[in-house]
Amino acid sequence: MLKENVEAVQHLLEKESEKWGRVPRLIAVTKFATPEMILPLYDLGVKDIGENKVQVLREKLPQLEGKFQIHLIGRLQSNKVKYIIDDVCMIHSLDRMSLAQEIDRQARMRGKRMDVLVQVNVAREPQKGGVAEEELLPFLRACAALPGLQVKGLMAIMPLDADREELSGYFSRMRTLFDDVTKENIENIQMQELSMGMSRDFDLAARYGATMVRVGSRLFQ
């Protein structure tokens, strides 16, 4: 069943992203999956996985055999950065300066630059993390001054109760923000990735120019 699900998701991604000339990278969200469920993804061509919680990731790591590029996609507490910075390829949920400074500090201690995405709260949901639109450019410029960070783009999590029309509006807005920031040409900011879309709406995200989608239940159902 996993093979059929991966193929179905990839087919939709290819179809919906055709006008962009680039198929979004599929990040398999594995928060509810055991290592035994995750490992077969590799042979199906899925080399990127996303985990929400630091402790869950640390428990699974020894059994994943170093096969995957691991993305930290959940909200991250500053005091937990040190536990994952050596094991993840990208942090998707940078949303405040205190976190940026801690990632920078931990990365510089290791002589590296950590790839990050800045999370935008495009729907202005008070319970969600993310930078407000009007604060995005100043936040990016502040991040650009931190040598241990490499901002690679933007990320958003859409409202769970939004219908398809509302979701289309939010995805469109994120694409516009991405393009606007790109035009600013901020030094040390590389606008390469737009991470948006999950199991229920990844097709819409692809339609509006996502470069990464985070899909879990659609793969493992």
N, C-alpha and C positions, 0 to 999 in steps of 0.2 A: 504493500500500500504506500509506503514511503516513496518509492520510485515513481509511482503514478502521481502522487501529490506534487513532488518536485517538478516533474515534467509539466503538469498542468499549470503550476505557478510560473514556470519559465516561459511557457507558451504565451500566457497572458501578458507577461512583462514585455516579451518581444513584440507582440501585437500592439500594445498600447503606447510603446515608446518609439514606434517606427519613425515618427516625424523628427525626433531628436537625433537620430543616427547613433544612438548609444543605448544599450540595454542596461537598466539598473542592476547593480550588483545585489544579489540575494544574500542577505544576512539571516541565517536561521536562528530564531530566538529559542534558546534551549533551557529557559528557566524551569520548565516543568518536565524536562527530558533527562533521563539517566544517561550516563556515558555509553551504555550498551545501545541506547536508541540513537545517540549522536554519531557514533563512529561510522555507521554505514553512509552517512551524508558525504563523506570524503570521496568514496568511490562513485557517487552520483554527481560529482563535480562541484559540490558545495563546500568551499574551503573557508568560509567566514561564518563564525557563530557569534551571537550576541547574548550576554548575560546581564541580568539586572542587579544582582546582589553580590557584593564582594565575598561574603562568607560561602555562598553557594558555589561561586566560581572556584574558590580555593579548594573546596572539597572535591570538585570534579577534576581539577587540573591533572593530578597524577595519572588518571586513567584515560586522558585524552591523547596520550602518546605524542604530544607536540605536533599534532597533525594540522591544527587549525589556526587561522588568524582570529584572535579573540577580541571582540569589541565590548567595552563596558558601556551599556546603553541606559542603565537606570540612574536615578539620582545618586550622587556620590557625596559622602561626607568627607570633609577635608582630612579628618584623622584616619581615614582608611586608604588614602591615596598610596601610602607606602606599601600597602599589602598587594597592590595589583600593578604598580607601574612597570615592573619588570616582565609582566606576563601578557599585557594587552597591547594590541597594535594601535588602538585609538580609543579615546574617551569621547563619547557622543554628547555628554550632558553637562558641559561647562556652562554655568549660568550665574556665576557671581565672582567678584574679584578675589575674595578670600580663598576660594577654591583654585582659581587661576594661579595665585601666588604660591599655594602649597604644591600644586603640580609642577610649577616652575622650580621650586626649591628642591623637590625630590628628584626631578629630572637632572638638574645641574649637579647634584651630588653624585649622580651616576654617569656624568659626562654625556648626556643624551638630550635630544629634543623630543618632547612627547606630542604626537599628533592628536589634535582635539577638534571637536566641532562645537560651535556655540549654539546652545539651545535657545530657541525663540518661542515665547509664549504668544503665539499668533492669535489665539482665541481669547486671550486675557482671562484665563481661568485662575481664580485666586488660589486654588488648591494645588496647582501645578507649578513646577519650577520653570525657569526660562526667563530670558531677558525681554523686556518690553521693546516694541518696535522703535520707539523714540529714543531708547537708550542704546540701541544696537551699535551705531557707528562710534560713539564715544567708548563703549566697552571694547570694541574690536581694536581701536587705536591704543587703548591701555594694554590690552593683551599683546599687541605687536611689539611692545617694549620689553617683554619678558623673554629672555633668551632660551629658557628651557621649554617654551611652548612653540608649537607650530600649528596655527589655526589653518584648518583645511577646508572650512565651509560651515554650513549651518545645519541644524537639526530641529525638527518639530514633532510634537505628539498631538494629534488631533482629538477633539472632544468625543467622548464615547457616545454621547446622545445626539450627535449631529446627523442629519440625514444627508443623502448623497449630494443634494444641491448645496447645502451648507459646506460640506467637505470640499466640494469643487472650488468654492470661494476661498477657503483657507489654503488649499494647495496652490491655487493661482496666486494668492497673496505671497506665499512663501517663495514661489518662483520669481515674482517681481522683486522681492527683497533681495534674493540671491543675485539677480542681475544688477540691481542698483548698487549693491555693495561691490560687486565685481568692477563696475565702472568707476568706483572711487579709487581703485588701484592703490590701496593702502599698502605701504611698504611692510614686508614680512607677513602679510596675510595672503594665503593662497586659496582662492575661491575655486575649489575643485569638486567638492562634494556637497550634495543636498540630500540629507537623510530624512526621509519622511515616508509614511505609508506603513500599515501593519496588515494583519491577516484579513480584516474586513474591507480594506480600502486601498490595498497596494496597487491595484490596477489603475485607480484614479491618480495615485501619486505618480505612477509611470507616465500617465497621460500628460501630467503637468511638469514633467522634467526632472523627477527625482533621479539621483544617480545611485542611491542605495535605498532598499526597502527592507524592513525588519519584520519577518514573517515567522510565526511560531505555530499556532494551532492549525493553520491550513496545511502544514506539512505533517504534523504528528497526529492528526485526528484519526 
